[in-house]
Protein backbone atom coordinates (compact mmCIF):
# COMPACT_ATOMS: atom_id res chain seq x y z
CA UNK A 1 0.00 0.00 0.00
CA UNK A 2 1.45 3.37 -0.98
CA UNK A 3 1.94 6.34 1.32
CA UNK A 4 -0.40 9.31 0.86
CA UNK A 5 0.67 12.92 0.43
CA UNK A 6 -1.47 16.07 0.28
CA UNK A 7 0.01 18.85 -1.88
CA UNK A 8 -1.59 22.31 -1.85
CA UNK A 9 -1.05 24.77 -4.69
CA UNK A 10 -0.64 21.85 -7.07
CA UNK A 11 -1.18 23.61 -10.41
CA UNK A 12 1.73 26.05 -10.36
CA UNK A 13 5.15 25.10 -11.63
CA UNK A 14 6.51 24.02 -8.27
CA UNK A 15 3.26 22.25 -7.37
CA UNK A 16 3.22 20.27 -10.61
CA UNK A 17 6.85 19.24 -10.08
CA UNK A 18 6.06 18.16 -6.51
CA UNK A 19 3.08 16.08 -7.66
CA UNK A 20 5.14 14.39 -10.36
CA UNK A 21 8.07 13.68 -8.03
CA UNK A 22 5.88 12.18 -5.30
CA UNK A 23 3.89 10.18 -7.87
CA UNK A 24 7.12 8.77 -9.37
CA UNK A 25 8.24 7.85 -5.84
CA UNK A 26 5.13 5.71 -5.43
CA UNK A 27 2.97 7.99 -3.30
CA UNK A 28 -0.80 8.32 -3.57
CA UNK A 29 -0.98 12.03 -4.44
CA UNK A 30 -3.92 14.16 -3.32
CA UNK A 31 -3.60 17.57 -4.98
CA UNK A 32 -5.44 20.81 -4.24
CA UNK A 33 -5.65 24.18 -5.92
CA UNK A 34 -8.20 26.94 -6.46
CA UNK A 35 -8.72 25.86 -10.07
CA UNK A 36 -8.46 22.56 -11.90
CA UNK A 37 -5.25 22.04 -13.82
CA UNK A 38 -2.98 19.45 -15.30
CA UNK A 39 -1.00 18.22 -12.31
CA UNK A 40 -0.20 14.53 -12.12
CA UNK A 41 -2.17 13.18 -9.18
CA UNK A 42 -4.43 10.39 -8.01
CA UNK A 43 -7.09 12.72 -6.61
CA UNK A 44 -7.76 16.43 -7.06
CA UNK A 45 -9.73 18.64 -4.67
CA UNK A 46 -10.73 22.15 -5.68
CA UNK A 47 -9.82 24.19 -2.61
CA UNK A 48 -9.29 27.82 -1.70
CA UNK A 49 -6.85 28.06 1.22
CA UNK A 50 -8.32 31.38 2.38
CA UNK A 51 -11.79 29.78 2.59
CA UNK A 52 -10.24 26.88 4.48
CA UNK A 53 -9.26 29.38 7.18
CA UNK A 54 -12.44 31.45 7.27
CA UNK A 55 -15.36 29.17 6.38
CA UNK A 56 -16.09 26.29 8.77
CA UNK A 57 -18.50 24.58 6.34
CA UNK A 58 -15.90 24.69 3.56
CA UNK A 59 -13.30 23.30 5.98
CA UNK A 60 -15.59 20.43 6.99
CA UNK A 61 -16.29 19.50 3.35
CA UNK A 62 -12.60 19.77 2.47
CA UNK A 63 -11.44 17.45 5.24
CA UNK A 64 -14.25 14.99 4.49
CA UNK A 65 -12.99 14.86 0.89
CA UNK A 66 -9.38 14.37 2.01
CA UNK A 67 -10.35 11.57 4.43
CA UNK A 68 -12.32 9.92 1.63
CA UNK A 69 -9.14 9.57 -0.44
CA UNK A 70 -6.83 8.44 2.35
CA UNK A 71 -5.64 4.89 2.53
CA UNK A 72 -5.66 2.84 5.73
CA UNK A 73 -2.37 4.26 7.02
CA UNK A 74 -3.63 7.85 6.81
CA UNK A 75 -1.78 10.89 5.57
CA UNK A 76 2.00 10.45 5.50
CA UNK A 77 3.03 13.93 4.32
CA UNK A 78 1.65 17.43 3.76
CA UNK A 79 3.35 19.83 1.37
CA UNK A 80 1.93 23.30 1.96
CA UNK A 81 2.87 24.80 -1.38
CA UNK A 82 -0.13 27.13 -1.85
CA UNK A 83 0.84 30.78 -1.59
CA UNK A 84 -0.14 34.26 -2.69
CA UNK A 85 2.06 37.27 -3.25
CA UNK A 86 0.33 40.62 -3.44
CA UNK A 87 2.76 43.21 -4.75
CA UNK A 88 2.44 46.96 -4.71
CA UNK A 89 3.41 50.14 -2.96
CA UNK A 90 2.90 50.05 0.78
CA UNK A 91 0.21 52.71 0.57
CA UNK A 92 -1.67 50.63 -2.03
CA UNK A 93 -1.75 47.39 -0.01
CA UNK A 94 -5.01 47.02 1.88
CA UNK A 95 -5.57 45.26 5.21
CA UNK A 96 -7.63 42.66 3.31
CA UNK A 97 -4.58 41.92 1.11
CA UNK A 98 -2.45 41.38 4.19
CA UNK A 99 -5.09 39.13 5.78
CA UNK A 100 -5.38 37.03 2.59
CA UNK A 101 -1.59 36.62 2.49
CA UNK A 102 -1.51 35.49 6.12
CA UNK A 103 -4.43 33.10 5.67
CA UNK A 104 -3.07 31.41 2.55
CA UNK A 105 0.67 31.46 3.31
CA UNK A 106 0.60 30.82 7.05
CA UNK A 107 -2.69 29.99 8.76
CA UNK A 108 -3.95 27.37 6.27
CA UNK A 109 -1.10 25.02 7.11
CA UNK A 110 -2.22 24.97 10.76
CA UNK A 111 -5.95 24.54 10.17
Buried (B, 14 or more C-beta within 10 A) or exposed (E): EBBBBBBBBBBBEEBBEBBBBBBEEEBBBBBBBBEEBEBBBBBBBEBBBBBBBBEEEBBEBBEEBBEEBBEEEEBBEBBBBBBBEEEEEEEEEEEEBEBBBBBBBEBBBEE
